[in-house]
């Protein structure tokens, strides 16, 4: 039985960017990979505007929860991708880790203004993450052929 490669997306709070990336990457890669996210200092929740921004494109984050990266220290992690500078600095080396990438994005949780203005920031960051992680997923899938 072959295990699926585990790709772990990390940020500090594990409330926005890492969940956006996890949802987008899981949708882009399909069933051949396991994709998870965690944080070095988890917020304890997934931001409601992250859930809303993803609902708009047909990806459901409602079942996601904020997790600490320590939950994965005993797992064989094939690839670690950090999406903020703090997580990149705090990132340990995981058992079996073969790849590491750092692609920082603005934190939409810091958006100000009306709810609609904040949601616009979540959409922008979602779309930026989608472009980067979509290209990464295409490369991973192409490499499996």
ABEGO torsion letter per residue (X at the ends): XBBBBBBBBBBAAGABAAAAAAAAAAAAAEAABBBBBBBABBAGBBBAAAAAAAAAAGBBAAABBBBBAAAAAABBBABBBBABAAAAAABBBBBGBABBBBBBBBBAAABBEBAAAAAAAAAAAAAAAAAAAAAAAAAAAAAAX
